[in-house]
């Protein structure tokens, strides 16, 4: 930490305030998802200094190991001073990778121990968490959650999952499933024909459905990063997708509001900011009709960290022992 001189208002010794030195330490944050691998390096202030990304249809363990090794080697070549101050390595794993072996390619991750997989690749302490929890904890420690005591975090990558923060503490529950809406079935209360009790929100392919809808209407996008740049007709297609997603999320979020009563629902994940704002608006509008809120009160708002939320959250988690001892 460094000292910042405060204006002198009284007699006596000058008063100083402690200020974090953002370059005092760095950490790695990894997000492993069905559709991509993202590795970030953040400083002690939670700012992203370097980002490495690899997209693909399905992520396999050997691909993850090679990607991480190549990214770390690149960082060593470009900035060895950062590598000398790495405090830890945080890893966030999306729920879709935790399926049973009969679930096609995702089953390759069953029984995989990340510590063993990364043995020899990383030399620092490894902290592992599911993607929604990592994003929620990161938001609590360095995002919008710093000004909110209790919130529910809705995490959207390929599917949807969640994390719960109560009184500035991440709540796991007796079996680690507190707030985890990703385990709930895909129930559409407004269009029962679209209900699928055999699939959960966590293993849904919401973003893939959006790209397919756009493709069917003549818009070919490799990723969702450029969705905010679509023309009016493209945005109309996105609007239909928002309505469908709002149908699936309505009941889970209504239950969260009624049972837990958080101050706000924060939405983060892979969606670009413009699309996240539209989804938050629609969810808030729909929820307000049934919980006595006076529209246009926003019950659902974008999180501070949207892009790479899980990776950034995992990196922030790796600093926790340092903060606890400070």
N, C-alpha and C positions, 0 to 999 in steps of 0.2 A: 504494500500500500504506500501511497505518497501523501504528503500533507499539503492542503490548500489553505493559503492565508485568508482569513476572513476580515472584513472591514473592522477597524477598531472602534468600539463604541463606549468602552469603559476603561478605567485605569487598570494597571496591572499587566501581567504577561499577555502577549498577543494570543488570540484564540485561533486554533487551527481545526479544520475538519479533515477526517481521514477520507481519502478518495482512492478507489480501486485503480490499480495500474493494469490496464487491459492486456498488456503484453507480459504480465508476470507469469502466466501459464496458459497453455493451450490444451485442447482435447479433441479427440476424434469422435464423430457421431455417424453411425451407420444405420441406414434403413434398408431392410431386405423385404421386397415386395414381389408379388407374382410377376409384375410387369417391368420392374426396374431395380437397380441397385444405386444407392446414393451414399456418398461418403463426404462429410464436411469436416473442416477444421475450424473450430471457433476459439476466440480469445476469451480471457477471463470475464469480459463484459458481455459475453454471449453473442458477439458479432461474428458472422461467417467470414473467414479469411480466405479459404480455398474450398472449392467444390468439385467433386468428381462424380460423374453420372454415366450410367450404362443402361440403356433400354433393351427390352427383349420380351418375348411372349411369355416365357416361363424362366424363372431363375433357379439354377441348380447349385448345389453346394460347391462343386469344383469351380464353377464360374465365379461365385462370390469370393472364394479364396484367391483366385488369380487376379480378380479386379482389385481387391484390397491390397494385395502385394504390389501390383503395378502402380497403384495410386500413391502408396507410401514411398515407393522408390522414386517416383516423380517429385514428390515433396522434398525428399532428401536432396535430390539434385538441385532443386530450385531455391530451397530455403532451409538450410540445415539448422539455422538458429531456432526456428520453430520446433524442429524435431528434438532439440535438446531440452525443450521446456514442455513436453507433452506430459500432462498429469494423469490421463486415463483414456479409456476407450469405451464408449457407450454404444450398444447395439440395440436397435428396435426391429422387431420382427412382426410383420403383418399377420393377422389371424389366418388368412388363407393358406399359409404355409404350415399350419399346425393340424392339418386334416389327417385322417387315417390313411394307411397305405393303399387302400382301394380307390383313392380319389385321384387317379391318373398321375400326372407329373408332380403335383404338389407332394405326393407321398414320398418322394425322394428325400424330403426334409425330416420325415419321421425318424426319431431315434438319433438325429444329428445333435452332437454337443458342440456348441459354438467355440468353447474353450479349446477343444481338441481340433476343431476345424482350423482355427486361427493360430494354433501352436507353431511357433517359429516365424509367424508373420507379424504379430504384435508382441511387444515386450512389456507393456504396461498392464495395469489392472483392468479387467473386463467387467463392465456392468451391463446386464442384459434385461430387457423389458419388452412387453408387447408394444406395438406401434402406438396404439391409442393412449396407453398409460404414459409412454415416453413423451408424446406430444402434450398431454395434459400437464405433466410435471414440469416440462419446459416452459409452458405458458404460465404456470403458477410461479415459477422462480424468476423468469425474465421477460414475461410478456404481459398481456392485458390482465392476467390473473393476479398481478401484484397489487392491483387496486380493488380486488374482489375477494371476499372471504370464502364464498361458496359458489361453485359453478359446475355445470356439466359440460364436458368436452365431447363434441361430436366429430369423429375423425373419419374422413372420406378418402380412401385411396381407390382400390378396385371395388371394394365393398364398403360397408359402414360399420363402425364400432364406436366404443365410447369409454370415457373415464370420468371419475367423480372426485371432486375436491370439496371437502367440507371443513370449514374453519381452518383454512390454510394447510390442510393435510390431505394427501392423496389417500382415498379410502379403497382398500382392496376387498374387504369383506372376508367372510370365513373361508371361502374357497377361491379367492382371487377373481371373482366374477362380478363384483359390485360395479354397477353402471355399464356392464359390458353388453350392450344391446346387440352386438354382433352375433350372439348366440341365439337370438330370437328368430323365429321363422318369418319368411316374407309374407306378411299378411296385408292385403289391400282391402281396407274396410269399405271403400267406396266402389270398387270394381272387383267383386268376389271372384270373377273368372280369372283374374290375374294373381290370385293368392296361390302360393306354392309352399306347402308345408314341408316339402322335402328339401328345401334350401333355406339357408339362414341369411340374414343381412350381411354377415361377415364373409360368406363365400359367394355373395352375389357379384356380378360383374357390371356394376353401375356405370363406371366410366367407359367400359367397353361397349355397353349398350348405347351410350351417347355417341361414340364414334361411329357405330354401325348405323344409327339413325341418320347421322349426317351423311355418311357414305351413300345410303339409299336415296338421299335427296341431292346428290351430286357434289357433296363437299368431302374431299379426301384429305384427312388430317392424320399425320403420323402420331401426334401427341395432342393432349388437351391444353398445352401451354398457350396456344394461339387462339383459343376459343373466343376471347374478348374482342378479337379483330374481325369476326365474321360480319357479313353484311346483314341487312334487315331480314332477308328470307332465312339466312342461317340462324339468326338469333331467334326466329320464330320456331325453328326446329328445337333449339335449345330450351325454349319455353315449354314445349310439350314434354321434354325430358324432365324438367323441373317439376311439372305437375305429377308425373309418374313417381318420381323420387319422394315428393312430399306425401303422396299417398302411403308409401311404405313406412315413412318415418313418423307419420302423424301419431299413431297409437303409442309407439315406444316413447316419444318425446312428451306426449300428453301425460303418460304415467310418471315420467321423471318429474314433470312440473308438479303434479298432484301429490306424489308420494314424498319426494325429496325437497321440493320447493327451493331450488337454487336461485341465486340472484339473477343469473343469466345462463343461457346456453351458448357456448362459443363453438364456432365451426372452423375447422382447419383441415389440412390434408393436402391433396394434390390439385384441387380446383383453383384456377386463377381467380384473382380478387373480384373482378366484375361478376363472374358467375357465382362466386360464393355470396356476394351481396344480394343477388337476385334470389338465390335459394333461401337465404336467411329471411328476406322480406316475405316470401311466400309462406314459409313455415310459421313465422311470427303472426302473419295475418290469419292463417288457419287455426293456430292454437288459441289466439285471442278470442275466437268466437265461442270457445267452450270452457274457458277457465276464468271468465269474469273480468278479463282485462279490457281496458278501453283502447280500442284501436285508434291510432297507429302505434301503440307501445311496442317496442321491439323486445320480445322475449328471447329472440335468437339473433346473435351478432357474429360477425367474422372475428376470428382470433387475430392476435397481432402478428403471429408467425404463420404464414400460409404455405409458402413454397418450402418444401423440405422440412415440414414441421416435426415429423418423427425423428429425422436425423439430427436436427438442431436440439430437440428435446433430449435425445440420448446423449449428445455431447455435453449439454448442461448438467445432466445427471452425474456425469463422470467427475464434475467439480464438487459434488456434495460433501465428500469428506474434508476437503480443504476449507469450505465455508463453515462446516461444523466445528472445526478446530480453530477458526479465526477468532 
